[in-house]
Amino acid sequence: EYNSIGYAMGTRRIYHNNQKKTLIMVAIRGGGYGAEWGGNANVGAGMEHEGFELAANQVYWALNDYIGELKECNFIEGRDVVVWISGYSRGAATANLLASKLDDNYYMRAEPPKNAKGEVQEEHIMDVQASNVYAYCFECPQNTTNSYNNHSRYMNIFNIINPKDFVTYVAMNNGWDWRFKRYGKDLVLPDEANMREYATYKRRMELVYQEGTAPDFGEN
């Protein structure tokens, strides 16, 4: 299945801004996904990358149902939900779009996405405040042509980008007929091209890394 996606969800109680909250963690698969490579190439002709959007819609409705189950067993009361989403590569593109949909739900009361049957489920109970949504997207592909991708409502989406990773440049943005971007804020990792003192900082990082990982054999 080209447009399938793997994910896992879990929950626990936390204190957030001095208030008791229900944290829902959504982890989205980003590797070892076989035929889903075909979904990566399914760009489509809409505003969003079609393959990634189909994947995001699947996770959206799974999250919707999961929240419904938690409400049924009284694990969630009111709007005390914090959603923490994370993904890598294909999973990052999915996480990015999922978070944008949650933001649009809250700020714009946007119509929910369609499910796998092309329908909007009647049991739509998703009611998550955008200020309680956090998305961390590692090596995120470009997945939207929405010109409002950097709007303030998407600033809870963080894209951690390695500028040397080709994946972060597809789907392409040539400034003309291909204008794909990402929702949210890009946090670009340092390299020789964007940091003058890169070599100095790299050496400092290596020393800290060695201190934290080198085995301690004691004085003998």
C-alpha positions as CSV (number, residue, x, y, z in Angstrom):
1,E,0.0,0.0,0.0
2,Y,1.7,3.2,-1.2
3,N,-0.2,5.7,0.9
4,S,-0.4,3.7,4.2
5,I,1.4,5.0,7.3
6,G,2.6,3.5,10.6
7,Y,2.1,5.2,13.9
8,A,1.8,4.6,17.7
9,M,0.0,6.6,20.3
10,G,0.2,6.7,24.1
11,T,-0.9,8.8,27.0
12,R,-0.1,9.9,30.5
13,R,-0.9,12.6,33.0
14,I,1.4,15.6,33.2
15,Y,1.5,19.1,34.7
16,H,1.6,21.8,32.0
17,N,1.7,25.5,32.9
18,N,0.8,24.4,36.5
19,Q,-2.3,22.6,35.3
20,K,-3.0,18.9,35.2
21,K,-3.2,17.7,31.5
22,T,-3.5,14.6,29.5
23,L,-0.5,14.2,27.2
24,I,-1.0,12.2,24.0
25,M,2.2,11.3,22.2
26,V,1.9,10.5,18.5
27,A,5.0,8.8,17.0
28,I,4.9,8.4,13.2
29,R,7.0,5.9,11.4
30,G,9.8,7.3,9.1
31,G,11.8,4.3,8.0
32,G,11.5,0.7,6.9
33,Y,8.1,1.3,5.2
34,G,8.6,-0.7,2.0
35,A,6.1,0.2,-0.7
36,E,5.3,3.5,1.0
37,W,8.2,4.9,-1.1
38,G,5.5,5.1,-3.8
39,G,3.5,7.5,-1.6
40,N,6.5,9.8,-1.3
41,A,6.4,10.2,-5.1
42,N,2.6,10.8,-5.2
43,V,2.8,14.6,-5.4
44,G,-0.7,15.1,-6.8
45,A,-2.1,18.4,-8.1
46,G,-3.6,19.8,-4.9
47,M,-2.3,22.3,-2.4
48,E,-0.8,19.6,-0.2
49,H,1.5,16.8,-1.3
50,E,-1.1,14.1,-2.0
51,G,0.8,11.1,-0.6
52,F,1.7,12.8,2.6
53,E,-1.8,14.2,3.1
54,L,-3.4,10.8,2.7
55,A,-1.0,9.6,5.4
56,A,-1.7,12.5,7.6
57,N,-5.5,12.0,7.3
58,Q,-5.2,8.4,8.5
59,V,-3.3,9.5,11.6
60,Y,-5.8,12.4,12.1
61,W,-8.8,10.1,12.3
62,A,-6.9,7.5,14.4
63,L,-6.1,10.4,16.9
64,N,-9.7,11.5,16.8
65,D,-10.9,7.9,17.7
66,Y,-8.2,7.6,20.3
67,I,-9.3,10.8,22.0
68,G,-12.9,9.6,21.8
69,E,-11.9,6.3,23.6
70,L,-10.1,8.3,26.3
71,K,-13.2,10.5,26.8
72,E,-15.5,7.5,27.1
73,C,-13.4,6.1,29.9
74,N,-13.2,9.5,31.6
75,F,-9.5,9.8,31.2
76,I,-9.9,13.1,29.5
77,E,-12.0,15.9,31.0
78,G,-12.9,18.9,29.0
79,R,-10.1,20.3,26.9
80,D,-7.1,19.3,29.0
81,V,-5.4,17.5,26.1
82,V,-1.7,18.2,25.1
83,V,-0.7,16.5,21.8
84,W,3.0,15.9,21.1
85,I,3.7,14.8,17.6
86,S,7.0,13.5,16.2
87,G,8.2,12.0,13.0
88,Y,11.3,11.6,10.8
89,S,11.5,11.9,7.0
90,R,8.2,10.6,5.6
91,G,6.9,10.5,9.2
92,A,8.0,14.1,9.6
93,A,6.0,15.2,6.5
94,T,3.0,13.4,7.9
95,A,3.5,14.9,11.4
96,N,3.8,18.4,9.9
97,L,0.5,18.2,8.0
98,L,-1.2,16.6,11.0
99,A,-0.2,19.5,13.2
100,S,-1.3,22.0,10.6
101,K,-4.8,20.3,10.5
102,L,-5.1,20.5,14.2
103,D,-4.1,24.2,14.1
104,D,-6.6,24.9,11.3
105,N,-9.4,23.1,13.3
106,Y,-8.8,25.4,16.3
107,Y,-8.2,28.8,14.6
108,M,-10.4,28.4,11.5
109,R,-12.9,25.7,12.4
110,A,-11.8,24.1,9.2
111,E,-13.8,21.1,7.9
112,P,-12.2,17.9,9.0
113,P,-10.2,15.9,6.4
114,K,-11.8,13.0,4.6
115,N,-11.1,9.5,5.8
116,A,-9.9,6.6,3.6
117,K,-13.4,6.2,2.1
118,G,-13.4,9.8,1.0
119,E,-15.9,10.8,3.7
120,V,-15.9,13.1,6.7
121,Q,-16.7,10.9,9.7
122,E,-19.7,11.8,11.7
123,E,-17.9,11.1,15.0
124,H,-15.6,14.1,14.8
125,I,-14.8,15.0,18.4
126,M,-11.3,16.5,18.0
127,D,-11.2,19.6,20.1
128,V,-7.6,20.4,20.9
129,Q,-6.4,23.9,21.6
130,A,-3.6,24.9,19.2
131,S,-1.5,26.2,22.1
132,N,-1.4,22.6,23.4
133,V,-0.1,21.1,20.1
134,Y,3.6,20.6,19.6
135,A,5.1,19.0,16.5
136,Y,8.8,18.1,16.0
137,C,9.5,17.1,12.4
138,F,13.0,15.8,11.8
139,E,14.4,15.9,8.2
140,C,11.0,17.1,7.0
141,P,10.2,17.0,3.2
142,Q,8.4,20.0,1.7
143,N,4.8,19.1,1.6
144,T,2.6,22.1,0.9
145,T,2.1,25.0,-1.6
146,N,0.1,26.9,0.9
147,S,1.4,30.5,0.8
148,Y,0.4,30.9,4.5
149,N,2.7,28.1,5.6
150,N,4.6,30.5,7.9
151,H,1.5,32.0,9.5
152,S,1.8,32.6,13.2
153,R,-0.8,29.8,13.9
154,Y,1.7,27.2,12.7
155,M,4.6,28.3,15.0
156,N,4.0,25.3,17.1
157,I,5.5,23.2,14.3
158,F,9.3,22.8,14.5
159,N,11.2,21.4,11.5
160,I,14.7,20.3,12.4
161,I,16.6,20.4,9.0
162,N,20.0,19.2,8.0
163,P,20.8,21.4,4.9
164,K,22.9,18.5,3.5
165,D,20.0,16.1,3.4
166,F,18.4,15.9,0.0
167,V,15.1,14.7,1.5
168,T,14.4,18.2,2.9
169,Y,14.4,19.7,-0.6
170,V,11.6,17.5,-2.0
171,A,9.0,18.1,-3.2
172,M,10.9,20.9,-5.0
173,N,10.6,24.6,-4.8
174,N,11.9,26.2,-8.0
175,G,10.1,29.5,-7.4
176,W,7.9,29.0,-10.5
177,D,5.6,26.0,-11.1
178,W,7.0,23.9,-8.2
179,R,6.6,25.9,-5.0
180,F,6.6,23.4,-2.1
181,K,7.4,24.4,1.4
182,R,6.7,23.2,5.0
183,Y,4.3,24.4,7.6
184,G,5.9,26.0,10.7
185,K,9.3,27.1,11.6
186,D,12.6,25.6,10.1
187,L,15.4,25.1,12.6
188,V,18.5,24.5,10.3
189,L,21.4,22.6,11.8
190,P,24.8,24.3,11.5
191,D,27.2,23.4,8.7
192,E,30.2,25.0,7.0
193,A,28.0,27.0,4.7
194,N,25.8,28.8,7.3
195,M,28.2,29.2,10.2
196,R,31.6,30.9,10.0
197,E,32.9,29.3,13.2
198,Y,31.5,25.9,12.4
199,A,34.8,24.0,12.9
200,T,35.2,25.5,16.4
201,Y,31.7,24.6,17.5
202,K,32.0,21.1,15.9
203,R,35.1,20.4,17.9
204,R,33.4,21.6,21.1
205,M,30.5,19.3,20.3
206,E,32.8,16.3,19.8
207,L,34.4,16.9,23.2
208,V,31.1,17.0,24.9
209,Y,30.0,13.9,23.1
210,Q,33.1,12.0,24.0
211,E,32.7,13.0,27.7
212,G,29.2,11.7,27.7
213,T,29.8,8.5,25.8
214,A,33.4,7.4,26.5
215,P,33.6,4.4,28.9
216,D,35.0,5.1,32.4
217,F,37.6,2.5,33.3
218,G,38.6,4.3,36.5
219,E,42.2,5.2,37.5
220,N,43.5,1.7,36.7
